[in-house]
Structures are given as C-alpha cells and as structure tokens.
Amino acid sequence: MAGPTLKRHIRKIGVITGTRAEFGLMYWLIKEIQEDPELELQLIVTGMHLSPEFGLTYREIENAAIPIAAKIEVVLSSDTAVGISKSMGLGMISFSEAFERLNPDIVVVLGDRFEIFSAAAAAMISQIPIAHIHGGEATEGLIDEPIRHSISKMAHLHFTATETYRKRVIQLGESPERVFNTGTPGLDNITKLQLLNRQELEQSLNFKLGSPTFLVTFHPVTLEADTASSQFEELLAAIDHFPAAKVIFTKPNADTFGRSIITLIDNYVKQNPEKAVEFISLGQLRYLSALSHVDIVIGNSSSGLTEAPTFKVPTINIGDRQRGRIKAASVIDANPKQLEIVEAINKALSESFQQILPSVMNPYGEGGASWKIKNIIKSFNLEDILKKSFHDLN
C-alpha cells in the first residue's frame, strides 16, 4: 500500500513594482514566475501605478492578466522632500502589513526608488529574504545612489546588469556566492515582443514621425537644488534649433521637482502641436517600438543607456543623473546647456557617428536575464539566508 503523497512546498515570490518603467523591466520575470507551477506570484503594486496623475498604470497590469496581490498607496500629492519622506514612512507601514498577510518566502525588488527602499526595509524587519535587481550601479547626481546601495545591504540575493556592477556589490561586503551577473531583464522585452512597424506606431501614437524624430525623457537630478526647470528649458531651446524635427515626450516619474518638467512639456506641446506629442506612459510595446524608429534618444533616462544601444540608436545623455553608469559607444554626454545639446545632436546625426552605430555592443547583455533570475530565486536554498557575513576583499 502506497504511503501518503507529500505535498511539495510552493515557494511564494513577492514582487514589488512602483513605476511603469520598472514593471516593464520585470515583465518577463513576472511572467516566468507566474507560469512556473512550483512558484506562486504575489505581485505588490505601489507608487505611481496607483496615481491618477501618472495614468493609473496598475490597469495595464490587470489587462495583462497578471493578478495583483496587494496595492500599497504611497504617492502623496507632493514632490517635495517632506512629501516624499512622508510617502516613505507610509510605505513602510503598509508594506509591513501586506507582508504579514501574504507571508512571502522571498521579496524581489528592482532599482533605487524611494518606495522600493520602504518595501525592502519592511521586508528586512519582517525577516523576509530580499532579492535585489540592478544593484551596484552608480548614479552620482541622484538620491537614488545611496538608496540603491542601502537596498543592496538589506538584500540577500543580487542580480546585476554587468560584471563591473557585480564586483561593486561584492565591494559593499556581499558574499560573491550570492551575487549574479545576469544582465538587465529589460532587454528580454526586445527579443520577446513583436514590435510595431513605423506605420503601426504612427497610428498608435496618432502622430506622424519625421526626419529626424527625437524621443525625449528627462527627469530631475534630485541631488541638485531645483535645477529641473532651468535644465529642461535649455533642452527645449536646443530642440528648437531643429525646426524639421518631430518630438515624442514621455513624462518624468514622481521625483522631487518632477511636476515642473511636466508643466513645461504640457506648454511646449500645446504651442507646437504639429511638432511634438506627449505621453504619461507609452508602455513597453510602444516605447520599444519608438526606439526602433526614432533617430535620437535625448534626456537622462536609464533606458538611453540600457536599451537604446541594442537598437543601434544614438543617445544624448544630459547632465549628471546617469553619471557613473557604464555607457555604450552610442551614448554622447552633454551638459544641460542649449549649445552643448545642439552640438551633441549634430554629432549624433553626423555621417561619421552614424557609421559606428552598426558595430555598437550593449554592455548590459543580450537578453535571457529573466529566465536566469527566476531559476536562481526558485532553487537557491533560503535556509539561514538571513544570516549575512561581511565579505572582506583580500
């Protein structure tokens, strides 16, 4: 007579997402977890996803047939330092309650935003293991820099985008056996999605692309005192040097001083309806499709460094927001000054620069990171993982 069948433990994976961009980077990892019969996805949605001002993008998650286990409200109607600090405190309270209810075996977080810090801190206090994606990176102009490294110190498994970043996480004292260079999971979207052709993209945007077309995303540099408006005005003035150009703006995240940039975009598009169009969120399909059809990516978004090189499209990286990050040969740095940005755009459009683009290699990988991360999270022994020893470099 056969004995009783032992029920295998289904590992519960809590995944935190607070922005449209972050969800896009983790989309295929989330799908890998959701479709694995030995894992249970617990998606926790927070931050800008739940804000009407930023498009209520949690609806896109629901439309993708991905169940949401919890919604954590943290965004207040303020982008000041006090407002964001209050949001972080509110987040810690709410995340701790959600973790007590859901009891995940491990929590997965990506990046360096303030709501992700709150989630990691609450998980640490709740004695839940943390897996951190995109640690070890440097963004020297942002408050995100210390937030990212703080999350790395709270985390127990690490998935970095390059070998250099892996070494930095180890330099922070993390055990090499727990730090994995997988590349960025965001590149999986490029290989897995059926991107729109030019005509389909124009129809979806209700906007005719030009020659050239610029894709512009500009965020505040949060360690600088109220420079957002003046820097973005310099960028807009530079764009005006190219009267034939068409411009697709994507709006910034809920960072300090972000609303001033949003107002400037609104006014520019209103004054130039034939030249420019704006979106709170393009979503991954339209954004990546746009990358495949525009002539230059302009601004200071990390996607200009991590995703644009795969499309062999030049990036004008403005200011200090991404200072310290590894950059492909397709990236041109420029200070946030009108004439320097104009010079950089002219260089990107020049025949000599265009000739180097086909040979550009993306330092952030070639795809496949989501599958690698899922399998490590699934199989790594979590027993005693909370006990960390500081790894000293020889």
PyMOL commands that set and color helices and strands:
alter all, ss='L'
color gray80, all
select helices_A, chain A and resi 20-35+47-50+52-54+58-63+81-102+114-125+144-154+163-171+176-178+185-192+198-205+228-239+258-271+283-291+303-306+308-311+338-349+351-359+369-379
alter helices_A, ss='H'
color red, helices_A
select strands_A, chain A and resi 11-17+39-46+68-72+106-110+130-133+157-160+179-181+213-217+246-250+276-279+296-299+315-318+331-334
alter strands_A, ss='S'
color yellow, strands_A
deselect
rebuild
show_as cartoon
